[in-house]
Amino acid sequence: MNFEFSDEQQLLREQARGFLTEHCPTSAVRAVLDGDQDWDAALWQKVAEMGWTATVIPEALRWSGSELLRAGDYC
């Protein structure tokens, strides 16, 4: 079994790392954890705009894809 990232998966990983570095500093994570909201709606909107909310849906169901097995690897 090949556990190496494909070029597409590597690109997504790099994009996620850059996005999270820019938009999720420790202070932002603490604000959510210590606040009365369970999530940051503005941040979630940005994540959705990038199409990441569909990365765990099989390609056959969404027309572009990434395997469910790899979903955790991007983190």
Contact map, one row per residue, 1 for C-alpha under 8 A:
111000000000000000000000000000000000000000000000000000000000000000000000000
111100000000000000000000000000000000000000000000000000000000000000000000000
111110000000000000000000000000000000000000000000000000000000000000000000000
011111000000000000000000000000000000000000000000000000000000000000000000000
001111111100000000000000000000000000000000000000000000000000000000000000000
000111111100000000000000000000000000000000000000000000000000000000000000000
000011111110000000000000000000000000000000000000000000000000000000000000000
000011111111000000000000000000000000000000000000000000000000000000000000000
000011111111100000000000000000000000000000000000000000000000000001000000010
000011111111110000000000000000000000000000000000000000000000000000000000000
000000111111111000000000000000000000000000000000000000000000000000000000000
000000011111111100000000000000000000000000000000000000000000000000000000010
000000001111111110000000000000000000000000000000000000000000000000000000011
000000000111111111000000000000000000000000000000000000000000000000000000000
000000000011111111100000000000000000000000000000000000000000000000000000000
000000000001111111110000000000000000000000000000000000000000000000000000011
000000000000111111111000000000000000000000000000000000000000000000000000001
000000000000011111111100000000000000000000000000000000000000000000000000000
000000000000001111111111000000000000000000000000000000000000000000000000000
000000000000000111111111100000000000000000000000000000000000000000000000000
000000000000000011111111100000000000000000000000000000000000000000000000000
000000000000000001111111100000000000000000000000000000000000000000000000000
000000000000000000111111100100000000000000100000000000000000000000000000000
000000000000000000111111111110000000000000000000000000000000000000000000000
000000000000000000011111111110000000000000000000000000000000000000000000000
000000000000000000000001111111000000000000000000000000000000000000000000000
000000000000000000000001111111100000000000000000000000000000000000000000000
000000000000000000000011111111110000000000000000000000000000000000000000000
000000000000000000000001111111111000000000000000000000000000000000000000000
000000000000000000000000011111111110000000000000000000000000000000000000000
000000000000000000000000001111111110000000000000000000000000000000000000000
000000000000000000000000000111111111111100000000000000000000000000000000000
000000000000000000000000000011111110110000000000000000000000000000000000000
000000000000000000000000000001111111000000000000000000000000000000000000000
000000000000000000000000000001111111110000000000000000000000000000000000000
000000000000000000000000000000010111110000000000000000000000000000000000000
000000000000000000000000000000011011111100000000000000000000000000000000000
000000000000000000000000000000011011111100000000000000000000000000000000000
000000000000000000000000000000010000111110010000000000000000000000000000000
000000000000000000000000000000010000111111110000000000000000000000000000000
000000000000000000000000000000000000001111111000000000000000000000000000000
000000000000000000000000000000000000000111111100000000000000000000000000000
000000000000000000000010000000000000000111111110000000000000000000000000000
000000000000000000000000000000000000001111111111000000000000000000000000000
000000000000000000000000000000000000000011111111100000000000000000000000000
000000000000000000000000000000000000000001111111110000000000000000000000000
000000000000000000000000000000000000000000111111111110000000000000000000000
000000000000000000000000000000000000000000011111111110000000000000000000000
000000000000000000000000000000000000000000001111111100000000000000000000000
000000000000000000000000000000000000000000000111111100000000000000000000000
000000000000000000000000000000000000000000000011111111100000000000000000000
000000000000000000000000000000000000000000000011111111100000000000000000000
000000000000000000000000000000000000000000000011001111110000000000000000000
000000000000000000000000000000000000000000000000001111111000010000000000000
000000000000000000000000000000000000000000000000001111111100000011110010000
000000000000000000000000000000000000000000000000000011111100000011110010000
000000000000000000000000000000000000000000000000000001111110110011110000000
000000000000000000000000000000000000000000000000000000111111110011110000000
000000000000000000000000000000000000000000000000000000001111111111100000000
000000000000000000000000000000000000000000000000000000000111111100000000000
000000000000000000000000000000000000000000000000000000001111111000000000000
000000000000000000000000000000000000000000000000000001001111111110000000000
000000000000000000000000000000000000000000000000000000000011111110000000000
000000000000000000000000000000000000000000000000000000000011011111000000000
000000000000000000000000000000000000000000000000000000111110011111100000000
000000001000000000000000000000000000000000000000000000111110000111110110000
000000000000000000000000000000000000000000000000000000111110000011111110000
000000000000000000000000000000000000000000000000000000111100000001111110000
000000000000000000000000000000000000000000000000000000000000000000111111000
000000000000000000000000000000000000000000000000000000000000000001111111110
000000000000000000000000000000000000000000000000000000110000000001111111111
000000000000000000000000000000000000000000000000000000000000000000001111111
000000000000000000000000000000000000000000000000000000000000000000000111111
000000001001100100000000000000000000000000000000000000000000000000000111111
000000000000100110000000000000000000000000000000000000000000000000000011111
